[in-house]
Amino acid sequence: MEMGVLVTAGGGADSALDESGLWTPSWPVLGKTVLQRWVERVQCLGVGLVSVVDRNPHERHRVHTMVEWAKEGVEQILLIALGSYAEIDLLDLIRFHSERRRQVTKVFDQQGPLGISLLDRGCILANREQANQDGDLPSSRYDFLGYVVRLSSTAKYRQLVEDALEGRCGIQPPGSQTRKSVWIDETAQVDASAQIQAPCYIGPATKIKAGVAIKGCSSVERNCEIDLGTSLDHTSIQPNTYVAPGLYFRESVVDGTRLEHLARGVTLDLGTAGLSARIGTHAHRSPKLALVSPSARPDAKAG
């Protein structure tokens, strides 16, 4: 039996994008995005047809893809809307769907639908206009009781990062485990004076300068630079971000020039004060960013 899988890069059934802060699905979780992790899970099924399309702009494209697959003889289509990270046993879902003999099976957790459905080709061909909105079609309910995080905000993103670093989910950080619960990519440069406290993750091509302190389930993604003496505590730094010297971040996510402080629920632009920059842009002037005025420095504190 041939199966197609349609992974849609957008909000799922319960994502509240208006409350998401800086959160974006393009953020990696310890080296890989949630989309990449879903695709890897699907590929373990041996499925050859995998399509990724945006959720909102391309609904007609998605329906067209499903209908064309059904016309070509694809017997089942697994539809995954990226509103969550869920460690579902996809083989068990397929088995359950076959046993129940319904044309649609939808996955639920304790909070409701997860935006994951398995559809038979007959259902798609008979209901082409409704193929993208299966709520009115007869369906079976697959209750998932395993690990799941609904990725609706920066806080939920940080929850997934911390759960991965603490071993509460199946995500395995890449890189060398230099000691228990400390993962550092072999291409990263970490000064010998830096204080690295488990658990934490430091990604490829990242530079950790002298006197930097990293603790509290913090993560620094690829191609970042954390300058002299800066401290990260329960903080994630997104790819291609430069952070100036002597700063302290707690319960925050920094993405280029933007910071979101989770405890206070505020976002700040650090770029105007020269406290962070996007690496690869003209705003990145390391090490000249060390010359930060005393009046600007308190605004950079996120603790």
LUMTORTOR-682858 format. One line per field, with one value per residue: residue in three letters; chain; x, y, z of N, C-alpha, C in turn. Coordinates in steps of 0.001 Angstrom, whole numbers, plus 500000, padded with zeros to 6 digits. Atoms other than C-alpha are relative to their C-alpha. Layout:
<recs>
aa = c(Ala,...) .
ch = c(A,...) .
npx = c(X,...) .
npy = c(Y,...) .
npz = c(Z,...) .
capx = c(X,...) .
capy = c(Y,...) .
capz = c(Z,...) .
cpx = c(X,...) .
cpy = c(Y,...) .
cpz = c(Z,...) .
</recs>
This chain:
<recs>
aa = c(Met,Glu,Met,Gly,Val,Leu,Val,Thr,Ala,Gly,Gly,Gly,Ala,Asp,Ser,Ala,Leu,Asp,Glu,Ser,Gly,Leu,Trp,Thr,Pro,Ser,Trp,Pro,Val,Leu,Gly,Lys,Thr,Val,Leu,Gln,Arg,Trp,Val,Glu,Arg,Val,Gln,Cys,Leu,Gly,Val,Gly,Leu,Val,Ser,Val,Val,Asp,Arg,Asn,Pro,His,Glu,Arg,His,Arg,Val,His,Thr,Met,Val,Glu,Trp,Ala,Lys,Glu,Gly,Val,Glu,Gln,Ile,Leu,Leu,Ile,Ala,Leu,Gly,Ser,Tyr,Ala,Glu,Ile,Asp,Leu,Leu,Asp,Leu,Ile,Arg,Phe,His,Ser,Glu,Arg,Arg,Arg,Gln,Val,Thr,Lys,Val,Phe,Asp,Gln,Gln,Gly,Pro,Leu,Gly,Ile,Ser,Leu,Leu,Asp,Arg,Gly,Cys,Ile,Leu,Ala,Asn,Arg,Glu,Gln,Ala,Asn,Gln,Asp,Gly,Asp,Leu,Pro,Ser,Ser,Arg,Tyr,Asp,Phe,Leu,Gly,Tyr,Val,Val,Arg,Leu,Ser,Ser,Thr,Ala,Lys,Tyr,Arg,Gln,Leu,Val,Glu,Asp,Ala,Leu,Glu,Gly,Arg,Cys,Gly,Ile,Gln,Pro,Pro,Gly,Ser,Gln,Thr,Arg,Lys,Ser,Val,Trp,Ile,Asp,Glu,Thr,Ala,Gln,Val,Asp,Ala,Ser,Ala,Gln,Ile,Gln,Ala,Pro,Cys,Tyr,Ile,Gly,Pro,Ala,Thr,Lys,Ile,Lys,Ala,Gly,Val,Ala,Ile,Lys,Gly,Cys,Ser,Ser,Val,Glu,Arg,Asn,Cys,Glu,Ile,Asp,Leu,Gly,Thr,Ser,Leu,Asp,His,Thr,Ser,Ile,Gln,Pro,Asn,Thr,Tyr,Val,Ala,Pro,Gly,Leu,Tyr,Phe,Arg,Glu,Ser,Val,Val,Asp,Gly,Thr,Arg,Leu,Glu,His,Leu,Ala,Arg,Gly,Val,Thr,Leu,Asp,Leu,Gly,Thr,Ala,Gly,Leu,Ser,Ala,Arg,Ile,Gly,Thr,His,Ala,His,Arg,Ser,Pro,Lys,Leu,Ala,Leu,Val,Ser,Pro,Ser,Ala,Arg,Pro,Asp,Ala,Lys,Ala,Gly) .
ch = c(A,A,A,A,A,A,A,A,A,A,A,A,A,A,A,A,A,A,A,A,A,A,A,A,A,A,A,A,A,A,A,A,A,A,A,A,A,A,A,A,A,A,A,A,A,A,A,A,A,A,A,A,A,A,A,A,A,A,A,A,A,A,A,A,A,A,A,A,A,A,A,A,A,A,A,A,A,A,A,A,A,A,A,A,A,A,A,A,A,A,A,A,A,A,A,A,A,A,A,A,A,A,A,A,A,A,A,A,A,A,A,A,A,A,A,A,A,A,A,A,A,A,A,A,A,A,A,A,A,A,A,A,A,A,A,A,A,A,A,A,A,A,A,A,A,A,A,A,A,A,A,A,A,A,A,A,A,A,A,A,A,A,A,A,A,A,A,A,A,A,A,A,A,A,A,A,A,A,A,A,A,A,A,A,A,A,A,A,A,A,A,A,A,A,A,A,A,A,A,A,A,A,A,A,A,A,A,A,A,A,A,A,A,A,A,A,A,A,A,A,A,A,A,A,A,A,A,A,A,A,A,A,A,A,A,A,A,A,A,A,A,A,A,A,A,A,A,A,A,A,A,A,A,A,A,A,A,A,A,A,A,A,A,A,A,A,A,A,A,A,A,A,A,A,A,A,A,A,A,A,A,A,A,A,A,A,A,A,A,A,A,A,A,A,A,A,A,A,A,A,A,A,A) .
npx = c(500844,499223,500472,499414,499979,500029,499640,500262,499221,500839,500638,500919,501355,500094,498934,500505,498919,500042,499375,498800,498791,499036,499961,500199,499646,498659,499009,499593,499991,498745,499398,500947,501334,501047,500325,498989,500180,501177,499645,499183,500884,500750,499090,499783,501047,499678,500932,499280,500667,500077,500133,500058,500556,500444,501393,501004,500077,500071,500995,500424,498880,499979,501115,499658,499010,500665,500867,499159,499461,501087,500243,498886,500069,499521,501131,500210,499223,499828,499938,499424,499898,498949,500378,499527,499006,500596,499221,500993,499602,500776,500391,501166,501116,500428,500665,501276,500856,500425,500905,501289,500690,500585,499242,499182,499629,499408,499233,500323,499406,500955,500510,500806,499346,498615,499761,499407,501079,499697,501167,500007,500142,501401,500542,499480,500591,501438,500242,498810,500019,499893,498817,499135,500726,500640,500814,501358,499957,499989,498605,499628,499181,498803,499575,498565,499709,498559,499447,500436,499967,500669,499054,500790,499378,498589,499918,500129,498730,499003,500359,499502,498543,499626,500353,499009,498735,500167,500307,501423,500602,499115,499033,498608,499164,498832,498718,499290,500386,498698,500240,501406,501004,499409,499766,499291,499606,498551,499536,500149,498789,500353,498806,499741,500469,501466,500628,501095,500684,501013,499946,499976,499669,499295,500104,498872,499388,500280,498830,500251,498786,499483,500817,501432,500613,501210,500569,501460,500674,499855,499581,499458,500087,498858,499430,500208,498827,500314,498771,499323,500627,501465,500572,501276,500648,501316,500100,499660,499504,500331,498863,499454,500207,498869,500393,498901,499363,500406,501449,500591,501307,500668,501355,500140,499579,499439,499968,499438,500058,501230,500024,501257,499827,501194,500631,500641,500899,499702,498978,499153,499059,498668,499105,499835,498987,498769,499828,499997,500061,500102,498716,500121,500548,499106,500139,499094,498726,499145,500343,500279,501212,499628,500080,501398,500075,500585,501442,500714,499801,501085,501111,499698,500140,501268,500098) .
npy = c(498803,498778,498932,498676,499216,498561,499244,498596,499138,498920,500270,501121,499758,499223,499014,498633,499234,498622,499945,500810,499231,500140,501386,500348,501408,500131,500154,501378,500537,500746,500329,500317,499457,500998,500529,501000,501185,500701,500661,501156,501042,500535,500768,501305,500894,500423,499350,499240,498738,499039,498645,498964,498743,499092,500248,499005,499519,501023,501026,500628,500833,501217,500843,500491,501063,501185,500568,500579,501255,500987,500401,500835,501293,499984,500528,499241,498768,499509,498543,499508,498546,499771,499217,500681,501060,501152,501208,501017,501212,499909,501351,500362,499220,500657,501250,499628,499537,501169,500825,499322,500001,498701,499329,498950,500129,498765,500195,499110,500195,499654,498649,499925,500453,499577,499610,501145,500844,501012,500040,500938,499342,499913,498815,498795,499888,499759,498729,499236,498650,500106,500783,499205,499720,501299,499998,500471,501352,501048,500278,500662,499166,500658,499261,500090,499703,499821,498654,499014,498570,499165,498908,498801,498805,500116,500769,501415,500358,500200,501238,501117,499998,500482,501413,500754,499995,500756,501388,500295,500383,500824,499231,500213,498919,500438,499530,500835,499831,499834,500619,500321,498983,498837,500335,498935,500425,500043,498795,498839,499548,499626,499598,500852,499347,499965,500892,500708,500816,500905,500399,498917,500368,498986,500491,499900,498724,498978,499570,499617,499271,500124,499532,500231,501016,500566,500944,500009,500479,499022,500525,499026,500702,499932,498754,498879,499528,499448,499263,500093,499834,500038,501162,500510,500843,500352,499126,500552,499060,500539,500001,498785,498882,499503,499373,499148,500408,499530,499962,501113,500368,501061,500300,499182,500484,498921,500345,498821,498802,500021,500802,500164,500415,500808,499717,498680,499942,498834,500126,498818,499899,499775,499514,498541,499685,500720,501095,501238,499756,501169,500273,500007,498706,498871,499612,500790,499313,500566,499834,498609,499917,499968,498615,499697,498956,500459,499737,500984,501362,500579,500429,501296,501055,500713,500844) .
npz = c(500000,500112,499115,500144,498765,500255,498797,500292,499112,499501,498728,499944,499538,498761,499911,499839,500569,499543,498685,500112,499779,501080,500449,501397,500210,500575,498928,499731,498630,499875,501271,501063,499799,499780,501326,500340,499146,500500,501261,499654,499463,501131,500852,499368,500481,501348,500926,501004,500324,498904,500532,498964,500513,498955,499625,500374,501385,501019,499693,501248,500451,499181,500433,501337,499834,499463,501031,501043,499467,499978,501388,500449,499340,498610,499240,498763,499869,498635,500002,498747,499905,499002,498829,498801,500090,499328,500263,500323,500708,501233,500396,499193,500546,501236,499604,499405,501093,500782,499199,499806,501298,500325,501042,499392,498586,499501,498773,498887,498680,498954,500223,501212,501227,500189,501384,500697,500506,501004,500871,501119,501301,500374,499317,500656,501328,499878,499295,500382,499427,498546,499651,499138,498761,499827,498786,500244,500535,498967,499658,498758,499119,499480,498802,499776,498599,499849,499880,500982,499663,500988,500225,500262,499431,499640,498753,500347,500635,498944,499305,500797,499877,498668,499893,500764,499267,498757,500315,499778,501278,500799,500789,499629,500518,500761,499495,499036,498603,499347,498696,499841,500338,500669,501404,500709,501339,500154,500692,499116,499315,498634,499251,498834,498771,499966,499023,500653,498988,500560,501403,500965,501368,500773,501365,500928,500401,498995,499235,498610,499634,498634,498893,500209,499132,500593,499047,499916,501214,501080,501297,500951,501276,500906,500516,499076,499266,498679,499729,498704,498697,499998,499322,500494,498998,500537,501164,501310,500997,501307,500928,500617,499071,499213,498737,499541,498745,498682,499820,499252,500523,499271,500474,501204,501310,500801,501421,500653,499157,499213,498778,499276,498606,499773,498717,500058,501145,500825,501032,500086,501107,499452,501038,499978,498991,500309,499060,500773,501443,500859,500637,501451,500424,499712,498593,499172,499942,498953,498595,499657,499198,498588,499537,499731,498991,498724,499923,500813,499533,499204,500834,500594,498996,500115,498817) .
capx = c(500000,501330,501096,501674,502569,501736,503539,502255,504513,502059,499882,497910,494525,495458,498243,497627,499825,498598,500111,503251,505677,508863,508180,508515,508575,511926,513652,515729,515377,518932,520088,516946,513570,510364,509588,512868,512145,508662,510073,512658,509927,507954,510988,511410,508162,509843,507342,508573,506018,506630,505441,505906,503729,502846,499562,497819,498867,498610,495455,494339,497796,497589,494151,495343,498339,496135,493673,496430,498040,494670,494126,497543,496592,498039,495868,496376,497548,498908,498273,500423,499883,502868,501116,502843,505750,504371,506268,503563,504195,503123,503114,500660,498490,498404,497513,494737,493345,493230,491518,488798,487949,487018,488051,489509,491421,492249,494810,493874,495697,494114,493644,491986,492928,496610,496129,497228,494914,495137,492800,491875,491965,488260,487399,489606,488216,484602,485009,487570,486471,486467,489742,491526,488852,487975,485895,482591,483768,483075,486256,487903,489596,493156,494021,497708,498982,502701,504944,503533,504133,501780,504101,502007,504488,508099,507424,506296,509424,511575,509646,510560,514230,514399,512570,515047,518066,516656,515844,512076,511422,512997,514992,518685,520974,523651,527346,529855,528719,531784,530379,527008,524227,526620,526523,529035,529427,532948,533127,532222,534947,534655,537237,538856,537719,534031,531807,529533,526987,524862,522501,523245,523753,526246,525759,528051,530423,529474,532056,531939,534403,536390,534476,531108,528799,526119,523734,520119,519148,520469,521033,523154,522354,524630,526917,526482,528992,528671,531151,533309,531757,528116,525912,523049,520607,517529,518053,518117,520156,518892,521183,523438,523173,525928,525580,527733,530069,529124,525385,523109,520144,517675,514470,514883,515196,517413,517007,519320,518532,515282,514838,511783,511809,509452,508862,507991,506235,508010,510044,512938,515081,518690,520142,519556,521809,524413,523762,523134,523221,522473,525741,526320,524758,526410,525122,527588,530722,532492,534449,533520,530165,532100,531881,528378,527434,526665,523213,522306,523563,520729,518164,519965,519585,516916,517102) .
capy = c(500000,503422,506309,510029,512428,516134,518193,521770,524435,526518,526673,523638,523292,525138,527549,531130,533086,536433,535552,533905,536781,536301,532587,531267,527644,528379,528342,525199,523072,521947,522000,521014,522647,520876,520547,518718,516402,515580,514808,512488,510627,510236,509004,506204,504789,504359,506698,508177,510978,513855,517381,520525,523584,526676,526519,529808,530989,527610,525828,525235,523918,521464,520200,519915,517839,515468,515023,514411,511794,510068,510068,508481,505616,506716,504781,506866,510400,511495,515222,516923,520600,521980,523268,520835,518527,515084,511807,509708,506125,506597,502859,502391,505191,503433,500127,501775,503440,500133,498318,500950,500937,504613,506876,509477,509117,512229,512420,513952,514554,515557,519148,518317,517742,517947,518771,515284,513209,510021,509960,507266,508104,507347,510037,512584,511833,511895,515108,517139,520511,519239,517345,520197,520546,517046,518146,517217,513807,510609,509830,507704,509292,508245,509298,510026,509939,510400,513448,516504,520275,522655,525208,528349,530723,531414,529987,526681,526675,527077,524255,521937,522982,522375,519046,517910,518946,517310,514068,514376,513781,511854,514695,513842,516888,516522,517162,515704,515121,516560,515575,514538,516646,519073,518909,520975,520702,519845,523001,525310,527374,527595,529558,527596,530203,529889,528352,525745,524218,521204,520823,522975,522871,524801,524492,524408,527288,529124,531121,531360,533997,534303,534633,533654,531690,529367,527534,526615,524605,527268,526669,528534,527554,527542,530393,532563,534625,535271,537975,538482,537883,537588,535196,533045,531489,529591,531344,530366,532197,531726,531107,533860,536057,538157,539145,541959,541646,541892,541226,538997,537158,535067,533367,534915,534145,536323,536239,538655,542088,541036,539727,538278,538070,535274,536163,539776,539064,541829,542076,544483,545699,545307,546408,550125,550086,547880,545012,542339,541948,539561,537990,538527,541999,545411,545812,543198,544986,542614,543491,547203,546438,546198,549995,550174,553260,552723,554260,551666,548622,548252,547970,544887,543046,540406,539102) .
capz = c(500000,499017,501465,501063,503864,503771,506429,506526,507984,509975,513079,514119,515746,518902,517984,519133,516783,518094,521470,520145,520769,518748,518277,514734,513492,511812,515225,515686,518803,519572,515992,514046,513515,514509,510795,510210,513141,511804,508359,509922,511808,508598,506660,509189,507763,504397,502765,499509,499106,501500,500686,502757,502081,504089,505960,505253,501759,500063,501251,497651,496807,499693,498658,495051,496185,498191,495335,492794,495038,495453,491682,491225,493514,496862,499310,502468,503215,506562,507121,509771,510622,512516,515615,517952,518590,519419,519719,518124,517086,513474,512795,515660,514243,510854,512505,514519,511395,509525,512388,512834,509112,509047,506197,508565,511833,513855,516657,520017,523248,526560,525341,522020,518364,517440,513766,512657,510464,508423,505400,502882,499169,498731,501251,499465,496023,497239,499260,497348,498674,502264,502098,503838,506540,507718,510716,509058,507824,509834,511734,514386,517369,518196,521755,522221,525805,525151,525049,523291,523357,521574,520022,520314,521957,522870,526338,524801,522631,525737,527415,524532,524694,528449,528207,525538,527593,530733,528888,529318,525611,522773,521190,521226,521004,518316,518864,521263,524823,526510,529879,531271,529702,527956,524154,522169,518409,517327,515190,518092,519768,523543,525520,528329,530878,529964,532639,531068,533444,532531,530872,527844,524082,521908,518155,515104,514297,517496,519441,523228,524403,527639,530898,529431,531770,530403,532726,533432,530330,527981,524279,521750,518176,515125,514053,517139,519096,522828,523733,526819,530234,529160,531176,529876,532339,531071,527748,524074,521437,517890,514872,513501,516587,518142,521809,523243,526270,529919,529648,531719,530204,532169,530962,527535,523843,521657,517880,516109,517521,519212,522751,524431,528228,529233,532888,532082,528805,526912,523714,523228,520353,521475,518170,518654,521730,520081,522495,519863,516100,513292,512185,508490,508424,508528,512093,513306,514452,516844,518908,518661,520295,523546,523706,525163,527120,530844,530357,527745,529632,532228,529407,528153,531418,531222,534721) .
cpx = c(500877,499365,500716,499921,500112,500258,499849,500671,499157,499371,499051,498682,499928,501075,499409,501077,499993,500648,501374,501270,500930,499968,499715,500413,501387,501083,500389,499884,501212,500459,499060,498648,499008,499573,500984,499820,498765,500337,500846,499143,499215,500888,500314,498930,500331,499090,500780,499410,499910,499968,499894,499499,499561,498509,499043,499981,499644,498986,499530,501089,500021,498886,500306,500996,499345,499136,500820,500620,498931,499695,501072,500047,500570,498829,499685,500889,499994,500220,500457,500107,500920,499554,500537,501198,499451,500744,499073,500661,499149,499572,498771,498766,499462,499264,498607,499005,499461,498986,498627,499188,499176,500866,500914,500287,500699,500635,499637,500977,498973,499400,499117,500768,501387,500293,500674,498864,500543,498741,500171,499731,498533,499337,500430,499344,498514,499687,501156,500045,500182,501264,500935,499355,499152,499068,498612,499957,499994,501433,500109,500892,501136,500513,501474,500318,501487,500409,499511,500156,499323,500793,499270,500675,501479,500172,499893,501254,501057,499692,500553,501522,500424,499671,501008,501321,499933,499645,498554,499254,501054,501017,501408,500853,501173,501284,500596,499499,501285,499983,498495,499122,500588,500373,500619,500423,501511,500548,499832,501335,499618,501277,500128,499485,498477,499466,498749,499387,498904,498620,500042,500405,500658,500166,501221,500438,499707,501258,499559,501290,500340,499015,498514,499525,498686,499458,498482,499297,500040,500473,500486,500080,501186,500408,499655,501331,499529,501276,500345,499075,498489,499510,498635,499439,498570,499680,500381,500443,499789,501171,500393,499762,501299,499454,501222,500543,499248,498517,499528,498587,499443,498568,499673,500327,500466,500122,500472,499990,498812,500122,498571,500315,498727,499293,499239,499046,500216,501026,500742,500838,501368,500939,500260,501053,501304,500251,499925,499873,499780,501336,499793,499380,500987,499912,500963,501384,500861,501470,499627,498744,500303,499864,498549,499934,499379,498502,499203,500023,498879,498834,500236,499815,498625,499778,499187) .
cpy = c(501245,501095,501293,500740,501465,500711,501474,500881,501182,499599,498832,500406,500968,501066,501396,500966,501450,500158,499340,500767,499887,498620,499855,498542,499793,499871,498535,499666,499091,499472,499712,500616,498869,499390,498912,498724,499205,499234,498764,498853,499338,499114,498631,498987,499429,500600,500875,501367,500875,501393,500973,501283,500867,499836,501026,500376,498920,498900,499287,499085,498686,499041,499396,498843,498711,499318,499332,498688,498913,499498,499038,498650,499937,499654,500811,501227,500430,501505,500482,501512,500339,500955,499396,499130,498839,498736,498806,498816,499933,498626,499534,500763,499348,498700,500281,500412,498818,499157,500631,500108,501267,500684,501089,499614,501279,499746,501083,499748,500458,501394,500114,499532,500592,500442,498916,499065,499009,499775,498937,500738,500139,501210,501281,500208,500342,501357,500959,501380,499978,499286,500733,500302,498770,499942,499434,498561,498982,499573,499179,500942,499164,500840,499739,500469,500240,501460,500903,501408,500755,501296,501265,501283,499739,499191,498505,499499,499717,498737,498797,499908,499419,498521,499133,499913,499182,498532,499613,499693,499290,500748,499770,501130,499443,500519,499051,500294,500044,499527,499839,501218,501309,499575,501199,499468,500113,501211,501261,500330,500540,500325,499178,500610,500054,498971,499386,499033,499172,500290,501215,499452,501185,499459,500256,501439,501137,500296,500470,500612,499844,500562,499826,498896,499556,498954,499964,499589,501031,499314,501151,499282,500344,501441,501210,500419,500654,500651,499999,500200,499974,498701,499659,499041,499731,500852,499241,501128,499374,500150,501389,501235,500330,500690,500701,499549,500491,500065,498776,499756,498844,499856,500817,499190,501214,499501,501220,501185,499995,499059,499902,499470,499297,500362,501326,500144,501191,499631,501325,499934,500351,500640,501481,500435,499256,498808,498619,500352,498681,499815,499887,501264,501096,500425,499256,500602,499465,500282,501425,500149,499966,501407,500408,501014,499463,500202,498973,498621,499462,499509,498631,498874,499382,499145,500616) .
cpz = c(500000,500858,499661,501322,499644,501325,499670,501032,500430,501304,499911,500608,501164,500102,500045,499523,500462,501361,499980,500295,498801,499361,498510,499813,499393,501068,500170,501481,500106,498643,498853,500317,500262,498667,499599,500821,499578,498722,500263,500535,498876,499138,500586,499586,498630,498955,499027,499719,501244,499391,501164,499358,501170,500245,499398,498518,498989,500320,498732,499455,500769,499583,498628,500091,500485,498938,498902,500464,499972,498589,499506,500718,501398,500916,501248,499995,501458,499943,501371,499927,501164,501103,501275,499673,500811,499598,499781,499308,498734,499486,500773,499529,498727,500306,500553,498907,499193,500757,500141,498721,499751,498954,500534,501450,500421,501362,501015,501146,501026,499818,498758,498786,499834,498574,499187,499602,498993,499175,498910,498701,499580,500608,499292,498643,500068,500609,499720,500639,501506,500439,500935,501348,500313,501205,499804,499482,501138,500295,501267,500796,500570,501154,500264,501413,500254,500051,498865,500573,498869,499842,499573,500460,500253,501275,499729,499290,501050,500809,499249,500094,501350,500169,499255,500760,501283,499746,500220,498705,499167,499166,500544,499438,499196,500634,501009,501410,500820,501442,500134,499738,499486,498590,499294,498640,499835,499273,500844,500661,501372,500757,501278,501294,500098,500987,499367,500997,499344,500587,499088,498634,499312,498584,499135,499742,500967,500803,501384,500532,501490,501020,499834,500948,499367,500953,499837,498727,498879,498724,499132,498659,499100,499683,500862,500608,501294,500506,501496,501194,500033,500631,499402,501030,499529,498768,498732,499071,498627,499011,499508,500849,500725,501245,500591,501364,501237,500264,500784,499485,500822,499464,498749,498756,499210,498567,499231,500950,500959,501194,500514,501388,500440,501294,499964,498819,499103,498927,499878,498734,500579,498996,500063,501010,499749,500898,499343,498531,499289,499286,498497,499453,500363,501457,500905,499952,501157,499668,500380,500838,501493,500570,500153,501132,501270,500064,499228,500631,500869,499154,499399,500997,499905,501216,501009) .
</recs>
